Amino acid sequence: MSKDAGAPERARKGAAPGLATKGVRAGIARSSHGETSEALYLTSGHVYDSAEEAAARFSGDAPGYIYTRYGNPTVAMFEARLAALEGAESCMAMASGMAAMFGALAAHLSAGDHIAASRYLFGSCHQVITRILPRFGIGFTLVDAADMAAWEAAVTPQTKAFFLETPANPTLDVFDIAAIARIAHEAGALLFVDNVFATPILQNPLTLGADVVIHSATKHMDGQGRALGGAVLAGEAFIHDTLRPFARNTGPALSPFNAWVLLKGLETLKLRVEAASRSARAIARHLEARLGPGRVRYPHLTSFPAHDLAKRQMRMGGTLTAFELPGGRGQAFAFLNALRLIDISNNLGDAKSLITHPASTTHHAVDAKDRAAQGVGEGLVRLSVGLEDTADLLADLDQALEQAGA
């Protein structure tokens, strides 16, 4: 890959490297062998020169690795690179995106605490907040995340966290991070933001006031459907004092091999996200022209309800679009089954374009009333745009829509 054209100018002015440079260079810790590709440390443990050194590492009086559940050189490189891209003081990698989401909240919250959360949530996030955390005495209130008065009304003396996805899965609703952060901080709570749809290439919630950012690295960061992974990014105090003790003792560690795969994925993240976003915008415009206004959701469409906010908050509109077919589940299934190029899959952020019917897959465990409140209708489909030629994707969508009678 060619060097970032802006890097020399930034270097002369003392500015920080650009995203492309960070994706390739940040976090490199070469061994004495001087390898160009980051080293893969496939080890569960480490040895010490003496019993005294082992004791000093465990007590924290001496630096060094102990056990891969606690930390690993390859995992540390991934954490450092992602922190540079997200603009975070610190990062802790996890075994999956849901391990990161649950771990971040569980490490912060205790019995008797309360969380205010957007009602526009991925199915598993909805389950964690509404079913799993309450088993441990943690209360919740779901709010319309676009309504600042609803956030304010949700606050109780026990509220310790706000949680939202923006853009939300699968409807792509966009919410005002800065405004919600102000309300959270006035309540003495931390704002947790799931940034998986936008990635650090398109949006940086920490710069907008969020306290903790969560990622499923399985998605765009891998980008080729190979490895599970997740990450939590925040200030050093939260990662070191709150999250690390929880994760160290509960064990949601990212494997070194997966960390290496994800680390290499970060090298091309900017190229892939920007290319797929350009294609997604063209596809969203085409679908809107075919299906009519109000049926297609894409943050940078002028018809999108939060278009102005999305333009301010996100550098591009992202790699996903969602659209509603008027014939409900039957027509949605007929459309998906007629596709010849685009694959039916609940994953996203892949080099291959993937499509799913959220009501029967990612949100099937959410009851129908809550799905309706989120805008997840029976005719809604979510398309994750990949790296194929845009013209080929449009042709496949058109022929499938034709067959489905849409």
C-alpha positions as CSV (number, residue, x, y, z in Angstrom):
1,M,0.0,0.0,0.0
2,S,1.3,3.5,-0.8
3,K,2.2,5.9,1.9
4,D,-0.3,8.3,3.2
5,A,0.1,11.3,1.0
6,G,-0.6,13.7,3.9
7,A,1.9,12.2,6.3
8,P,5.0,14.2,5.3
9,E,3.1,17.5,5.6
10,R,1.7,16.5,9.0
11,A,5.1,15.5,10.1
12,R,6.5,18.9,9.2
13,K,3.8,20.6,11.2
14,G,4.1,18.1,14.1
15,A,0.5,16.9,13.6
16,A,-0.7,13.4,14.4
17,P,-0.5,10.7,11.7
18,G,-3.6,10.1,9.6
19,L,-5.9,7.1,9.9
20,A,-4.3,5.2,7.1
21,T,-0.9,5.6,8.7
22,K,-2.1,4.6,12.1
23,G,-3.8,1.5,10.6
24,V,-0.5,0.3,9.2
25,R,2.0,1.5,11.7
26,A,0.5,2.0,15.2
27,G,1.3,-0.5,17.9
28,I,4.2,-2.3,16.1
29,A,6.5,-4.0,18.6
30,R,9.1,-5.9,16.7
31,S,11.1,-8.7,18.2
32,S,14.9,-8.9,18.0
33,H,14.4,-10.6,14.6
34,G,13.2,-7.4,13.0
35,E,10.1,-9.0,11.2
36,T,8.1,-6.8,8.9
37,S,4.8,-8.5,9.6
38,E,3.8,-8.4,13.3
39,A,4.9,-11.4,15.3
40,L,2.4,-14.0,16.3
41,Y,3.0,-15.2,19.9
42,L,1.1,-18.5,20.2
43,T,1.7,-19.1,23.8
44,S,-0.5,-19.5,26.8
45,G,2.2,-18.6,29.4
46,H,5.6,-17.1,29.9
47,V,8.8,-18.2,31.9
48,Y,10.8,-16.1,34.3
49,D,14.5,-15.9,35.0
50,S,13.9,-16.4,38.7
51,A,11.2,-16.9,41.3
52,E,11.8,-13.3,42.4
53,E,11.0,-12.1,38.9
54,A,7.8,-14.1,38.8
55,A,6.7,-12.7,42.1
56,A,7.5,-9.1,40.9
57,R,5.5,-9.5,37.8
58,F,2.5,-10.9,39.7
59,S,2.7,-8.0,42.2
60,G,3.0,-5.5,39.4
61,D,6.4,-4.3,40.6
62,A,8.1,-5.5,37.3
63,P,6.8,-5.3,33.7
64,G,6.3,-8.3,31.6
65,Y,3.8,-10.9,30.5
66,I,2.5,-13.6,32.8
67,Y,-0.3,-15.5,31.1
68,T,-2.3,-14.9,27.9
69,R,-5.5,-14.6,29.8
70,Y,-3.9,-11.5,31.3
71,G,-2.1,-10.2,28.3
72,N,-0.1,-11.2,25.2
73,P,2.4,-9.4,23.0
74,T,0.3,-9.9,19.8
75,V,-2.9,-8.9,21.6
76,A,-1.2,-5.8,22.9
77,M,-0.2,-4.7,19.4
78,F,-3.8,-5.0,18.3
79,E,-5.0,-3.0,21.3
80,A,-2.4,-0.3,20.7
81,R,-3.3,0.1,17.0
82,L,-7.0,0.2,17.7
83,A,-6.6,2.7,20.5
84,A,-4.6,4.9,18.0
85,L,-7.4,4.7,15.4
86,E,-10.2,5.4,17.9
87,G,-8.2,8.2,19.7
88,A,-8.4,6.4,23.1
89,E,-6.0,6.4,26.0
90,S,-6.3,2.6,26.4
91,C,-7.9,-0.5,24.9
92,M,-8.6,-4.0,26.1
93,A,-9.3,-6.7,23.6
94,M,-12.0,-9.3,24.3
95,A,-13.0,-12.7,22.8
96,S,-16.0,-11.2,20.9
97,G,-18.0,-8.1,20.6
98,M,-20.6,-9.3,23.0
99,A,-17.9,-10.2,25.5
100,A,-16.8,-6.6,25.2
101,M,-20.3,-5.2,25.6
102,F,-21.2,-7.4,28.6
103,G,-17.7,-7.1,30.2
104,A,-17.7,-3.3,30.0
105,L,-21.1,-2.9,31.6
106,A,-20.7,-5.7,34.2
107,A,-17.3,-4.4,35.3
108,H,-18.8,-1.0,35.9
109,L,-22.2,-1.8,37.4
110,S,-23.2,-3.4,40.7
111,A,-26.4,-4.8,42.2
112,G,-28.7,-1.8,42.8
113,D,-27.4,0.2,39.9
114,H,-29.5,1.3,37.0
115,I,-28.7,1.7,33.3
116,A,-30.5,4.0,30.8
117,A,-30.3,2.5,27.3
118,S,-31.5,3.2,23.8
119,R,-34.4,1.0,22.8
120,Y,-32.7,0.6,19.3
121,L,-30.4,-2.3,20.1
122,F,-28.9,-5.4,18.5
123,G,-30.8,-8.5,19.7
124,S,-28.0,-9.8,22.0
125,C,-27.5,-6.3,23.5
126,H,-31.2,-6.1,24.2
127,Q,-31.0,-9.5,26.0
128,V,-28.1,-8.4,28.1
129,I,-29.7,-5.2,29.3
130,T,-33.3,-6.4,29.7
131,R,-32.8,-10.0,30.9
132,I,-29.2,-10.8,32.0
133,L,-28.1,-7.8,34.0
134,P,-31.5,-7.7,35.9
135,R,-30.7,-11.1,37.2
136,F,-27.9,-9.5,39.1
137,G,-30.0,-6.7,40.5
138,I,-29.2,-4.1,37.8
139,G,-32.3,-2.1,36.7
140,F,-32.9,-0.6,33.3
141,T,-35.0,1.9,31.3
142,L,-35.2,1.8,27.5
143,V,-35.7,5.2,25.9
144,D,-36.3,6.7,22.5
145,A,-32.7,7.6,22.0
146,A,-33.5,10.6,19.8
147,D,-35.5,12.2,22.6
148,M,-33.3,14.1,25.0
149,A,-36.2,14.6,27.4
150,A,-36.6,10.8,27.5
151,W,-33.0,10.4,28.6
152,E,-33.4,13.0,31.3
153,A,-36.6,11.4,32.5
154,A,-34.9,7.9,32.7
155,V,-32.3,9.1,35.2
156,T,-32.7,7.8,38.8
157,P,-30.3,8.3,41.7
158,Q,-29.0,4.8,40.9
159,T,-28.2,5.5,37.2
160,K,-24.6,4.7,36.6
161,A,-24.5,4.1,32.8
162,F,-26.1,5.2,29.5
163,F,-25.8,2.8,26.6
164,L,-26.5,3.3,22.9
165,E,-25.7,2.1,19.4
166,T,-25.3,4.7,16.7
167,P,-25.9,3.9,13.9
168,A,-28.3,1.4,15.5
169,N,-28.6,-2.2,14.4
170,P,-30.5,-2.8,12.1
171,T,-32.4,0.4,11.4
172,L,-29.3,2.6,11.2
173,D,-30.9,5.3,13.4
174,V,-28.4,7.9,14.4
175,F,-28.3,9.6,17.8
176,D,-26.6,12.7,19.1
177,I,-23.6,11.4,21.1
178,A,-22.5,14.8,22.4
179,A,-26.0,15.8,23.7
180,I,-26.5,12.4,25.3
181,A,-23.1,12.5,26.9
182,R,-23.9,15.8,28.5
183,I,-27.1,14.4,30.1
184,A,-25.2,11.3,31.3
185,H,-22.4,13.3,32.9
186,E,-24.9,15.7,34.6
187,A,-26.4,12.5,36.2
188,G,-22.9,11.2,37.2
189,A,-23.1,8.4,34.7
190,L,-20.8,7.1,32.1
191,L,-21.8,7.0,28.4
192,F,-21.1,3.7,26.6
193,V,-21.3,3.7,22.8
194,D,-21.3,0.7,20.5
195,N,-19.4,2.0,17.4
196,V,-19.5,-1.2,15.4
197,F,-21.4,0.1,12.4
198,A,-19.4,3.3,11.9
199,T,-16.0,2.0,12.9
200,P,-13.2,4.4,14.0
201,I,-12.8,5.3,10.4
202,L,-16.1,7.1,10.2
203,Q,-16.9,8.1,13.8
204,N,-15.0,8.7,17.1
205,P,-17.4,8.8,20.0
206,L,-14.8,9.6,22.6
207,T,-14.1,13.0,20.9
208,L,-17.9,13.7,21.1
209,G,-18.0,13.1,24.9
210,A,-18.5,9.3,25.2
211,D,-16.6,7.6,28.0
212,V,-16.4,4.1,26.8
213,V,-16.5,2.8,23.2
214,I,-17.2,-0.9,22.4
215,H,-16.5,-2.7,19.2
216,S,-17.1,-6.1,17.6
217,A,-13.9,-6.6,15.8
218,T,-15.5,-9.6,14.1
219,K,-17.1,-7.2,11.7
220,H,-15.2,-4.6,9.7
221,M,-11.9,-5.0,11.5
222,D,-11.5,-8.6,10.3
223,G,-13.5,-7.9,7.2
224,Q,-13.2,-11.3,5.7
225,G,-15.3,-13.5,8.0
226,R,-12.4,-15.3,9.7
227,A,-12.1,-14.4,13.4
228,L,-14.2,-13.4,16.4
229,G,-13.0,-10.5,18.5
230,G,-14.1,-7.5,20.5
231,A,-12.6,-4.4,22.2
232,V,-13.3,-1.9,24.8
233,L,-11.7,1.6,24.6
234,A,-11.7,4.2,27.3
235,G,-9.5,6.3,29.5
236,E,-6.6,4.5,31.2
237,A,-8.4,4.6,34.6
238,F,-11.5,2.7,33.4
239,I,-9.4,0.1,31.5
240,H,-6.8,-0.5,34.2
241,D,-8.8,-0.1,37.4
242,T,-12.3,-1.2,36.4
243,L,-12.3,-3.5,33.4
244,R,-8.9,-5.3,33.6
245,P,-9.5,-6.8,37.1
246,F,-12.9,-8.0,35.9
247,A,-11.7,-9.5,32.7
248,R,-8.5,-11.0,34.2
249,N,-10.6,-13.0,36.6
250,T,-13.5,-13.9,34.4
251,G,-11.5,-14.8,31.3
252,P,-13.0,-13.3,28.1
253,A,-9.5,-13.2,26.5
254,L,-8.9,-12.7,22.8
255,S,-6.7,-15.5,21.4
256,P,-3.3,-14.4,20.0
257,F,-4.1,-15.9,16.6
258,N,-7.4,-13.9,16.3
259,A,-5.6,-10.8,17.5
260,W,-3.0,-11.3,14.7
261,V,-5.8,-11.7,12.1
262,L,-7.5,-8.6,13.4
263,L,-4.3,-6.6,13.6
264,K,-3.6,-7.3,9.9
265,G,-7.3,-6.4,9.1
266,L,-6.7,-2.9,10.6
267,E,-4.1,-2.3,8.0
268,T,-6.7,-2.1,5.3
269,L,-9.7,-1.0,7.4
270,K,-9.8,2.6,6.0
271,L,-9.5,1.5,2.4
272,R,-12.3,-1.1,2.8
273,V,-14.7,1.0,4.9
274,E,-14.4,3.9,2.5
275,A,-14.8,1.8,-0.6
276,A,-17.8,-0.1,0.8
277,S,-19.4,3.2,2.0
278,R,-19.2,4.7,-1.4
279,S,-20.9,1.7,-2.9
280,A,-23.5,1.6,-0.1
281,R,-24.5,5.2,-0.7
282,A,-25.0,4.5,-4.4
283,I,-27.0,1.4,-3.7
284,A,-29.2,3.3,-1.1
285,R,-29.9,6.0,-3.7
286,H,-30.8,3.4,-6.3
287,L,-33.1,1.5,-3.9
288,E,-34.8,4.7,-2.8
289,A,-35.6,5.6,-6.4
290,R,-37.0,2.1,-7.0
291,L,-38.9,1.5,-3.7
292,G,-40.0,5.1,-3.0
293,P,-39.2,7.6,-0.3
294,G,-39.3,6.5,3.3
295,R,-38.6,2.8,2.6
296,V,-34.7,3.0,2.5
297,R,-32.6,3.9,5.5
298,Y,-29.0,5.2,5.0
299,P,-27.5,7.9,7.2
300,H,-26.2,10.1,4.4
301,L,-29.4,10.0,2.3
302,T,-31.0,13.5,2.4
303,S,-34.3,11.7,3.2
304,F,-32.9,10.1,6.3
305,P,-34.6,11.5,9.4
306,A,-31.3,12.4,11.2
307,H,-29.4,13.3,8.0
308,D,-27.9,16.6,9.3
309,L,-26.8,14.9,12.5
310,A,-25.3,12.0,10.6
311,K,-23.4,14.4,8.4
312,R,-21.9,16.2,11.4
313,Q,-21.1,13.0,13.4
314,M,-20.0,10.6,10.7
315,R,-17.4,11.2,8.0
316,M,-19.3,9.0,5.5
317,G,-22.6,7.2,5.7
318,G,-21.3,3.7,6.4
319,T,-21.3,0.3,4.7
320,L,-24.9,-0.7,5.6
321,T,-28.3,0.2,4.4
322,A,-31.7,-1.1,5.4
323,F,-35.0,-1.1,3.5
324,E,-38.5,-2.2,4.0
325,L,-40.4,-4.4,1.5
326,P,-44.2,-3.8,1.6
327,G,-45.1,-7.4,1.4
328,G,-43.8,-8.3,4.9
329,R,-41.9,-11.5,5.7
330,G,-43.1,-13.4,2.7
331,Q,-41.8,-10.9,0.2
332,A,-38.6,-10.3,2.2
333,F,-37.9,-14.1,2.1
334,A,-38.7,-14.3,-1.6
335,F,-36.4,-11.4,-2.3
336,L,-33.5,-12.9,-0.2
337,N,-34.0,-16.3,-1.9
338,A,-33.8,-14.8,-5.3
339,L,-30.4,-13.2,-4.8
340,R,-27.6,-14.8,-6.9
341,L,-24.5,-12.8,-5.8
342,I,-25.3,-11.4,-2.3
343,D,-25.1,-14.0,0.4
344,I,-27.7,-14.5,3.2
345,S,-25.8,-14.1,6.4
346,N,-26.3,-12.3,9.8
347,N,-22.7,-11.1,9.8
348,L,-21.7,-7.7,8.5
349,G,-18.7,-5.6,7.6
350,D,-17.3,-8.3,5.3
351,A,-15.6,-8.0,1.9
352,K,-18.5,-10.0,0.6
353,S,-21.9,-8.3,0.5
354,L,-24.3,-10.0,3.1
355,I,-28.0,-9.6,3.7
356,T,-30.3,-10.7,6.5
357,H,-33.9,-10.5,7.7
358,P,-33.5,-9.1,11.2
359,A,-36.9,-10.0,12.6
360,S,-36.2,-13.7,12.0
361,T,-32.5,-13.7,12.7
362,T,-30.6,-11.1,14.8
363,H,-33.7,-9.9,16.5
364,H,-35.8,-13.1,16.6
365,A,-35.4,-13.4,20.5
366,V,-36.7,-9.8,21.0
367,D,-40.5,-9.9,21.5
368,A,-42.7,-8.6,18.8
369,K,-43.7,-5.5,20.8
370,D,-40.1,-4.4,21.4
371,R,-39.2,-5.2,17.7
372,A,-42.0,-2.9,16.6
373,A,-40.8,-0.2,18.9
374,Q,-37.4,-0.4,17.4
375,G,-38.8,-0.2,13.8
376,V,-37.8,-3.8,13.0
377,G,-40.7,-4.8,10.8
378,E,-41.4,-8.0,9.1
379,G,-40.5,-6.5,5.7
380,L,-37.2,-5.0,6.9
381,V,-33.9,-6.3,5.4
382,R,-30.4,-5.2,6.3
383,L,-27.7,-5.1,3.6
384,S,-24.0,-5.0,4.5
385,V,-22.3,-3.8,1.3
386,G,-19.0,-5.4,0.5
387,L,-16.2,-4.8,-2.1
388,E,-17.8,-6.2,-5.2
389,D,-18.4,-3.9,-8.2
390,T,-21.3,-1.7,-7.4
391,A,-22.9,-2.4,-10.8
392,D,-22.9,-6.1,-10.1
393,L,-24.6,-5.6,-6.7
394,L,-27.2,-3.3,-8.3
395,A,-28.0,-5.9,-11.0
396,D,-28.4,-8.6,-8.4
397,L,-30.7,-6.5,-6.2
398,D,-32.8,-5.4,-9.1
399,Q,-33.4,-8.9,-10.5
400,A,-34.2,-10.2,-7.0
401,L,-36.7,-7.3,-6.3
402,E,-38.3,-8.1,-9.7
403,Q,-38.7,-11.7,-8.8
404,A,-40.2,-10.8,-5.4
405,G,-42.6,-8.4,-7.0
406,A,-41.2,-5.3,-5.3
